[in-house]
Amino acid sequence: MTRSVLFDTETTGLDPLRGDRMIEFAAIELLNDLPTDRHFHRMMHPDRDIPADASRVHGIFIGDLEGKPRFAEVAQDILDFIGDDPLIAHNAPFDFGFMDAEFARIGRPKLDRARMVDTLVLAKTRFPGMPNSLDALCRRFDIDLTQRTTHNALLDCKLLAEVYVELTGGRQRGLGLADDDQDSLPVASYTAASSRTPRPILVGPEALAAHAAFVGKLKEPIWLLE
């Protein structure tokens, strides 16, 4: 099985080069692009204030982080969880930039950019010119957003994992042919695939008329034979 790690961060601001820090890190393990039940989540004290604008986005205030560990205390746990596998994030350069800055402060190397998988790039390729924020993609794929009142790294990871499955066709890759032995499928793949709700493709009247006109030009089309 191919392992990858999908992750998200929350921060005190937008620019790690100007002193903004990471305050939350969450990650979910994927096997063959499908989420498993393994996840990782840590809150951390940034050793600085959290501007009001940032708190309005993620709902985290400096008082919420009193007694939480510093990044240096959780860095090894993060590295152990992510391993050497591909790292998936939405607008990944942002999260990689903050991770790199935090690792640099404790003398650790940057993350290898060859590991980066950016779901924003995947979404823009599939839906060019359309809104491709996490919220927009969840709405497009009919993924429940009711719990997302603020940005939360672990919840965002769970939502992004569903989006990633839709973007990559991961559930379909887990399916076998009708005569395959279903017991041989990975449990996560089979469960996710079997629980998927079918989505009918609705065809408008113009498309139906165009199809009828096309079929009408064929000699004895089998669609019209009784």
PALUMFI-233642 format. One line per 3 residues: number of its first residue (from 1); for each residue x, y, z of N, C-alpha, C. Coordinates in Angstrom, 3 decimals, decimal comma. Layout:
PALUMFI-233642
NUM> X Y Z X Y Z X Y Z; ...
END
This chain:
PALUMFI-233642
1> 0,834 -1,197 0,000 0,000 0,000 0,000 0,872 1,253 0,000; 0,391 2,291 -0,657 1,110 3,551 -0,702 0,613 4,463 0,413; 1,528 4,907 1,254 1,163 5,775 2,371 1,470 7,227 2,020
4> 0,572 8,117 2,407 0,813 9,555 2,328 0,196 10,189 3,564; 0,521 11,454 3,791 0,017 12,160 4,972 -0,584 13,482 4,533; -1,821 13,691 4,905 -2,513 14,950 4,622 -2,464 15,800 5,892
7> -2,076 17,072 5,775 -1,913 17,875 6,991 -2,393 19,308 6,799; -2,577 19,991 7,934 -2,990 21,390 7,924 -2,402 22,075 9,156; -2,225 23,387 9,064 -1,710 24,171 10,189 -2,617 25,369 10,424
10> -2,600 25,863 11,656 -3,166 27,179 11,976 -2,031 28,011 12,560; -2,062 29,309 12,307 -0,911 30,164 12,620 -1,366 31,497 13,213; -0,386 32,273 13,664 -0,694 33,603 14,202 -0,855 34,648 13,106
13> -0,561 34,296 11,875 -0,628 35,248 10,771 -0,239 34,579 9,470; 0,143 35,383 8,499 0,365 34,873 7,148 1,820 34,745 6,732; 2,755 35,308 7,521 4,142 35,375 7,053 5,118 34,899 8,119
16> 5,643 33,679 7,976 6,598 33,181 8,968 7,910 33,960 8,971; 8,223 34,632 7,865 9,464 35,402 7,794 9,373 36,708 8,576; 8,167 37,077 8,978 7,975 38,284 9,788 7,566 37,964 11,216
19> 7,853 36,739 11,610 7,639 36,379 13,004 6,362 35,653 13,328; 5,509 35,384 12,328 4,311 34,607 12,614 4,696 33,165 12,917; 3,918 32,550 13,803 4,248 31,208 14,296 3,094 30,241 14,089
22> 3,426 28,980 14,122 2,425 27,926 14,037 1,861 27,657 15,422; 0,543 27,504 15,516 -0,079 27,243 16,819 -0,869 25,929 16,823; -1,097 25,356 15,666 -1,823 24,081 15,598 -1,331 23,288 14,394
25> -1,163 21,983 14,599 -0,766 21,080 13,522 -1,641 19,846 13,614; -2,210 19,438 12,478 -3,009 18,220 12,434 -2,678 17,463 11,165; -2,769 16,145 11,238 -2,447 15,307 10,083 -3,263 14,024 10,127
28> -3,555 13,505 8,945 -4,285 12,244 8,799 -3,485 11,333 7,873; -3,392 10,083 8,240 -2,718 9,102 7,394 -3,656 8,641 6,282; -3,108 8,549 5,065 -3,837 7,981 3,935 -3,105 6,741 3,437
31> -3,855 5,719 3,097 -3,307 4,533 2,441 -4,026 4,380 1,104; -3,255 4,364 0,033 -3,830 4,348 -1,318 -4,834 5,484 -1,495; -4,481 6,646 -0,950 -5,264 7,883 -1,062 -6,550 7,874 -0,261
34> -6,788 6,885 0,575 -7,973 6,837 1,418 -7,581 6,996 2,882; -8,328 7,806 3,651 -7,966 8,032 5,052 -8,128 6,784 5,908; -7,185 6,590 6,822 -7,287 5,530 7,819 -7,773 6,176 9,123
37> -7,789 5,392 10,193 -8,210 5,951 11,486 -7,033 6,550 12,260; -5,846 6,601 11,651 -4,679 7,186 12,319 -4,592 8,679 12,032; -4,528 9,472 13,081 -4,356 10,908 12,911 -3,467 11,456 14,022
40> -3,015 12,682 13,834 -2,092 13,341 14,763 -2,570 14,779 14,934; -2,581 15,273 16,183 -3,048 16,634 16,431 -2,310 17,218 17,638; -1,768 18,420 17,464 -1,113 19,125 18,562 -1,415 20,621 18,488
43> -1,691 21,200 19,660 -1,727 22,650 19,821 -0,396 23,051 20,451; 0,087 24,268 20,136 1,376 24,698 20,691 1,391 26,195 20,952; 2,152 26,572 21,967 2,259 27,991 22,340 3,268 28,670 21,415
46> 2,908 29,845 20,859 3,790 30,474 19,874 4,843 31,418 20,458; 4,828 31,621 21,783 5,761 32,561 22,420 5,611 33,974 21,837; 4,388 34,332 21,496 4,065 35,682 21,028 2,538 35,828 21,094
49> 2,050 37,002 20,764 0,612 37,224 20,782 -0,037 36,633 19,533; -1,361 36,540 19,554 -2,131 36,148 18,376 -2,995 37,345 17,991; -2,748 37,980 16,859 -3,545 39,134 16,447 -5,033 38,794 16,353
52> -5,861 39,797 16,616 -7,311 39,591 16,610 -7,805 39,088 15,259; -7,205 39,582 14,171 -7,641 39,146 12,836 -7,446 37,648 12,656; -6,334 37,134 13,173 -6,070 35,702 13,058 -7,041 34,899 13,919
55> -7,303 35,383 15,130 -8,230 34,676 16,024 -9,633 34,607 15,443; -10,026 35,650 14,703 -11,344 35,627 14,075 -11,443 34,526 13,023; -10,319 34,183 12,419 -10,318 33,128 11,387 -10,387 31,743 12,013
58> -9,510 31,454 12,987 -9,437 30,092 13,529 -10,022 29,941 14,927; -10,418 31,035 15,570 -11,051 30,923 16,878 -10,122 30,567 18,017; -8,824 30,706 17,803 -7,841 30,370 18,839 -7,267 31,664 19,420
61> -7,276 31,770 20,750 -6,743 32,935 21,449 -5,548 32,499 22,290; -4,703 33,453 22,606 -3,471 33,103 23,325 -3,773 32,425 24,655; -4,889 32,792 25,284 -5,259 32,154 26,538 -5,560 30,673 26,390
64> -6,007 30,281 25,190 -6,297 28,869 24,936 -5,032 28,017 24,905; -3,883 28,671 24,750 -2,625 27,938 24,571 -1,738 27,949 25,805; -2,236 28,540 26,889 -1,449 28,517 28,129 -1,237 27,077 28,584
67> 0,013 26,737 28,863 0,352 25,381 29,287 0,594 24,405 28,150; 0,351 24,839 26,905 0,614 23,963 25,763 2,117 23,929 25,465; 2,614 22,850 24,865 4,047 22,755 24,572 4,475 23,731 23,481
70> 5,770 24,016 23,422 6,340 24,780 22,317 6,595 23,824 21,149; 6,803 24,408 19,975 7,030 23,577 18,792 8,199 22,630 18,997; 9,267 23,105 19,617 10,456 22,273 19,815 10,129 20,984 20,576
73> 9,094 21,046 21,420 8,731 19,884 22,228 7,915 18,858 21,445; 7,298 19,268 20,356 6,456 18,339 19,596 7,038 18,021 18,215; 8,147 18,673 17,868 8,713 18,524 16,523 9,021 17,073 16,186
76> 9,633 16,339 17,107 10,000 14,956 16,812 8,762 14,097 16,626; 7,714 14,357 17,425 6,465 13,608 17,259 5,880 13,843 15,863; 5,946 15,097 15,390 5,455 15,421 14,049 6,267 14,664 13,002
79> 7,586 14,713 13,128 8,447 14,041 12,163 8,219 12,531 12,155; 7,997 11,960 13,341 7,741 10,518 13,413 6,452 10,157 12,692; 5,428 11,012 12,811 4,154 10,697 12,185 4,209 10,859 10,669
82> 4,825 11,944 10,193 4,811 12,187 8,742 5,807 11,297 8,008; 6,826 10,808 8,703 7,788 9,915 8,086 8,430 10,529 6,854; 8,642 9,707 5,844 9,234 10,165 4,583 8,219 10,155 3,447
85> 6,944 10,117 3,789 5,899 9,940 2,789 5,483 11,268 2,160; 4,785 11,227 1,018 4,267 12,452 0,411 3,382 13,217 1,387; 3,431 14,558 1,303 2,685 15,426 2,206 1,669 16,239 1,410
88> 0,407 16,086 1,764 -0,699 16,694 1,026 -1,277 17,839 1,850; -1,471 18,993 1,223 -2,100 20,128 1,903 -2,780 21,007 0,866; -3,719 21,825 1,329 -4,410 22,765 0,441 -3,684 24,097 0,502
91> -3,212 24,572 -0,646 -2,276 25,701 -0,700 -1,012 25,306 0,072; -0,451 24,189 -0,326 0,658 23,558 0,391 1,868 24,457 0,620; 2,257 25,356 -0,305 3,424 26,201 -0,027 3,285 27,027 1,253
94> 2,060 27,421 1,592 1,834 28,163 2,839 2,207 27,302 4,038; 1,667 26,093 4,118 1,931 25,218 5,257 3,381 24,751 5,293; 3,942 24,440 4,131 5,355 24,059 4,075 6,231 25,209 4,573
97> 5,880 26,442 4,203 6,671 27,594 4,640 6,702 27,732 6,151; 5,572 27,539 6,800 5,536 27,628 8,259 6,271 26,461 8,903; 6,121 25,267 8,331 6,850 24,127 8,873 8,355 24,347 8,751
100> 8,790 24,824 7,600 10,216 25,084 7,393 10,748 26,097 8,403; 9,983 27,171 8,633 10,423 28,210 9,568 10,540 27,661 10,985; 9,571 26,837 11,378 9,619 26,260 12,730 10,784 25,283 12,862
103> 11,000 24,459 11,836 12,127 23,530 11,896 13,457 24,288 11,898; 13,539 25,381 11,159 14,783 26,157 11,113 15,135 26,706 12,489; 14,135 27,085 13,274 14,389 27,644 14,605 15,038 26,635 15,545
106> 14,830 25,350 15,267 15,418 24,333 16,144 16,526 23,561 15,426; 16,991 24,105 14,308 18,129 23,509 13,615 17,816 22,256 12,831; 16,574 22,103 12,406 16,199 20,940 11,598 16,102 21,353 10,129
109> 16,317 20,428 9,206 16,264 20,772 7,769 14,839 21,035 7,292; 14,747 21,716 6,142 13,453 21,976 5,530 12,840 20,685 4,988; 11,537 20,728 4,791 10,858 19,599 4,160 11,213 19,547 2,677
112> 11,399 18,363 2,172 11,723 18,167 0,766 10,510 18,536 -0,091; 10,683 19,493 -0,991 9,565 19,929 -1,828 9,095 18,829 -2,783; 9,920 17,829 -3,005 9,494 16,711 -3,850 8,361 15,923 -3,189
115> 8,177 16,114 -1,895 7,112 15,416 -1,175 5,774 16,145 -1,265; 5,790 17,377 -1,765 4,610 18,235 -1,720 3,549 17,819 -2,738; 2,311 17,683 -2,263 1,133 17,499 -3,111 0,153 18,598 -2,728
118> -0,120 19,505 -3,662 -0,971 20,660 -3,376 -2,356 20,424 -3,964; -3,350 20,245 -3,090 -4,708 20,000 -3,570 -5,300 21,236 -4,247; -4,785 22,426 -3,929 -5,261 23,621 -4,623 -4,876 23,563 -6,102
121> -3,666 23,110 -6,380 -3,228 22,947 -7,774 -4,076 21,894 -8,471; -4,342 20,780 -7,787 -5,184 19,735 -8,371 -6,564 20,280 -8,694; -7,125 21,066 -7,767 -8,465 21,613 -7,965 -8,492 22,615 -9,111
124> -7,467 23,472 -9,207 -7,430 24,461 -10,290 -7,280 23,789 -11,650; -6,578 22,661 -11,682 -6,444 21,924 -12,928 -7,768 21,308 -13,355; -8,511 20,810 -12,383 -9,795 20,161 -12,696 -10,911 21,180 -12,895
127> -10,857 22,295 -12,146 -11,927 23,295 -12,220 -11,326 24,673 -12,509; -10,743 24,850 -13,676 -10,097 26,131 -13,975 -11,102 27,281 -13,979; -10,678 28,400 -13,380 -11,510 29,592 -13,364 -12,641 29,566 -12,358
130> -12,721 28,520 -11,548 -13,785 28,409 -10,553 -13,222 28,600 -9,151; -14,063 28,966 -8,159 -13,584 29,056 -6,779 -13,095 27,688 -6,308; -11,921 27,641 -5,720 -11,353 26,360 -5,309 -10,843 26,383 -3,871
133> -11,457 27,220 -3,034 -11,164 27,163 -1,607 -11,690 25,841 -1,059; -11,290 25,497 0,165 -11,773 24,253 0,770 -13,292 24,285 0,900; -13,844 25,425 1,320 -15,300 25,545 1,431 -15,966 25,317 0,080
136> -15,434 25,963 -0,965 -16,034 25,842 -2,298 -15,991 24,401 -2,790; -14,881 23,715 -2,562 -14,762 22,330 -3,008 -15,699 21,414 -2,229; -15,846 21,664 -0,932 -16,773 20,858 -0,144 -18,197 21,026 -0,663
139> -18,574 22,263 -0,966 -19,916 22,483 -1,511 -20,068 21,801 -2,874; -19,018 21,863 -3,686 -19,087 21,264 -5,022 -19,249 19,752 -4,947; -18,597 19,132 -3,948 -18,663 17,681 -3,814 -19,715 17,234 -2,791
142> -20,555 18,187 -2,350 -21,640 17,870 -1,414 -21,110 17,252 -0,123; -20,050 17,855 0,423 -19,457 17,414 1,685 -19,956 18,328 2,799; -20,409 17,749 3,896 -21,041 18,489 4,990 -20,074 19,497 5,615
145> -20,483 20,770 5,630 -19,664 21,851 6,189 -20,236 22,437 7,468; -21,253 21,832 8,020 -21,970 22,465 9,126 -21,101 22,664 10,366; -20,088 21,826 10,563 -19,235 21,966 11,743 -18,106 22,983 11,552
148> -17,935 23,487 10,323 -16,804 24,375 10,054 -17,203 25,841 10,263; -17,372 26,213 11,525 -17,697 27,607 11,843 -16,443 28,475 11,879; -15,304 27,882 12,218 -14,000 28,545 12,130 -13,015 27,540 11,542
151> -11,831 28,022 11,165 -10,786 27,119 10,687 -10,254 26,319 11,869; -10,215 25,024 11,707 -9,709 24,115 12,722 -8,884 23,070 11,998; -7,623 22,921 12,396 -6,705 22,115 11,602 -7,165 20,669 11,450
154> -7,645 20,060 12,541 -8,031 18,654 12,448 -9,309 18,496 11,630; -10,294 19,363 11,869 -11,520 19,290 11,072 -11,221 19,569 9,603; -10,365 20,563 9,338 -10,012 20,876 7,950 -9,320 19,685 7,277
157> -8,508 18,955 8,039 -7,872 17,753 7,486 -8,920 16,716 7,088; -9,909 16,523 7,953 -10,945 15,534 7,655 -11,743 15,928 6,418; -12,063 17,220 6,305 -12,785 17,695 5,129 -11,922 17,567 3,871
160> -10,645 17,962 4,007 -9,756 17,901 2,851 -9,529 16,460 2,409; -9,514 15,528 3,348 -9,352 14,119 2,983 -10,509 13,668 2,085; -11,728 14,122 2,396 -12,874 13,785 1,550 -12,749 14,450 0,180
163> -12,317 15,708 0,186 -12,117 16,418 -1,079 -11,051 15,722 -1,922; -9,966 15,313 -1,277 -8,862 14,680 -1,998 -9,308 13,375 -2,653; -10,133 12,614 -1,941 -10,673 11,383 -2,525 -11,456 11,705 -3,790
166> -12,256 12,767 -3,746 -13,036 13,144 -4,923 -12,136 13,641 -6,056; -11,109 14,409 -5,716 -10,221 14,958 -6,741 -9,403 13,884 -7,441; -9,064 12,843 -6,728 -8,168 11,821 -7,272 -8,884 10,553 -7,696
169> -10,180 10,439 -7,411 -10,881 9,196 -7,732 -10,415 8,050 -6,871; -9,988 8,347 -5,646 -9,421 7,316 -4,779 -10,361 6,178 -4,476; -11,666 6,476 -4,283 -12,617 5,404 -3,981 -12,747 4,448 -5,162
172> -12,782 5,028 -6,374 -12,894 4,175 -7,543 -11,686 3,258 -7,684; -10,489 3,769 -7,310 -9,303 2,916 -7,425 -9,347 1,772 -6,433; -10,149 1,895 -5,373 -10,260 0,819 -4,395 -11,256 -0,241 -4,788
175> -12,030 0,002 -5,861 -13,055 -0,950 -6,253 -12,480 -2,044 -7,138; -13,009 -3,253 -6,995 -12,621 -4,336 -7,878 -13,735 -4,619 -8,863; -13,523 -5,573 -9,803 -14,567 -5,994 -10,711 -15,576 -6,847 -9,962
178> -16,718 -7,047 -10,594 -17,813 -7,744 -9,907 -17,402 -9,133 -9,449; -16,525 -9,812 -10,207 -16,152 -11,178 -9,848 -14,891 -11,229 -9,006; -14,397 -10,031 -8,563 -13,229 -10,035 -7,690 -13,622 -10,501 -6,313
181> -12,652 -10,979 -5,564 -12,865 -11,349 -4,173 -12,840 -10,093 -3,333; -13,998 -9,652 -2,822 -14,059 -8,406 -2,065 -13,272 -8,495 -0,771; -13,097 -9,744 -0,247 -12,334 -9,872 0,991 -10,888 -9,479 0,804
184> -10,412 -9,445 -0,459 -9,014 -9,109 -0,703 -8,793 -7,604 -0,755; -9,904 -6,805 -0,759 -9,754 -5,359 -0,797 -9,313 -4,850 0,555; -8,512 -3,767 0,590 -8,204 -3,134 1,857 -9,495 -2,718 2,539
187> -9,580 -2,892 3,878 -10,797 -2,586 4,615 -11,214 -1,147 4,397; -10,255 -0,204 4,488 -10,594 1,211 4,336 -11,147 1,483 2,956; -10,578 0,849 1,932 -11,027 1,077 0,564 -12,435 0,552 0,371
190> -12,695 -0,678 0,862 -14,002 -1,285 0,643 -15,082 -0,542 1,404; -14,808 -0,159 2,649 -15,795 0,543 3,461 -16,151 1,879 2,850; -15,113 2,651 2,450 -15,375 3,962 1,873 -16,140 3,842 0,569
193> -15,771 2,847 -0,240 -16,422 2,709 -1,531 -17,871 2,271 -1,381; -18,127 1,320 -0,458 -19,470 0,790 -0,333 -20,418 1,768 0,322; -19,904 2,763 1,059 -20,760 3,720 1,743 -21,034 4,968 0,914
196> -20,489 5,014 -0,286 -20,643 6,211 -1,106 -22,065 6,314 -1,647; -22,675 7,477 -1,579 -24,022 7,707 -2,088 -23,972 7,974 -3,584; -24,706 7,197 -4,404 -24,699 7,445 -5,854 -25,234 8,833 -6,168
199> -24,634 9,488 -7,157 -25,064 10,813 -7,566 -25,480 10,760 -9,027; -26,792 10,771 -9,309 -27,237 10,698 -10,707 -26,797 11,924 -11,496; -26,498 11,711 -12,772 -26,128 12,807 -13,658 -27,394 13,314 -14,336
202> -27,732 14,564 -14,085 -28,939 15,149 -14,637 -28,629 15,769 -16,004; -29,446 15,442 -17,001 -29,245 15,939 -18,361 -30,360 16,923 -18,684; -29,988 18,100 -19,160 -30,961 19,127 -19,470 -31,686 18,870 -20,781
205> -32,785 19,615 -21,018 -33,585 19,402 -22,243 -32,812 19,676 -23,526; -31,896 20,652 -23,507 -31,124 20,949 -24,711 -30,219 19,787 -25,081; -29,573 19,191 -24,079 -28,704 18,039 -24,334 -29,512 16,849 -24,838
208> -30,719 16,638 -24,258 -31,565 15,547 -24,713 -31,990 15,755 -26,173; -32,333 17,004 -26,509 -32,745 17,294 -27,889 -31,603 17,080 -28,861; -30,406 17,502 -28,482 -29,237 17,318 -29,340 -28,944 15,836 -29,538
211> -29,096 15,050 -28,461 -28,866 13,609 -28,569 -29,891 12,973 -29,509; -31,164 13,381 -29,377 -32,218 12,825 -30,227 -31,963 13,157 -31,691; -31,484 14,388 -31,942 -31,181 14,780 -33,316 -30,044 13,942 -33,885
214> -29,044 13,673 -33,054 -27,908 12,863 -33,493 -28,347 11,432 -33,803; -29,131 10,837 -32,901 -29,593 9,461 -33,094 -30,473 9,379 -34,339; -31,240 10,455 -34,607 -32,121 10,464 -35,770 -31,384 10,382 -37,083
217> -30,110 10,729 -37,098 -29,316 10,676 -38,333 -28,711 9,294 -38,575; -28,819 8,411 -37,577 -28,228 7,086 -37,715 -29,193 6,146 -38,430; -28,647 5,139 -39,160 -29,458 4,157 -39,855 -29,826 3,034 -38,902
220> -31,115 2,879 -38,646 -31,639 1,854 -37,764 -30,887 1,822 -36,423; -30,889 2,916 -35,698 -30,180 2,940 -34,406 -30,802 1,949 -33,419; -29,952 1,207 -32,726 -30,430 0,164 -31,816 -31,211 0,757 -30,648
223> -30,975 2,045 -30,334 -31,684 2,665 -29,207 -33,179 2,777 -29,479; -33,571 2,776 -30,797 -34,976 2,959 -31,141 -35,656 1,655 -31,536; -34,894 0,570 -31,586 -35,471 -0,726 -31,969 -36,250 -1,311 -30,799
226> -37,382 -1,943 -31,102 -38,175 -2,568 -30,054 -38,160 -4,081 -30,229
END
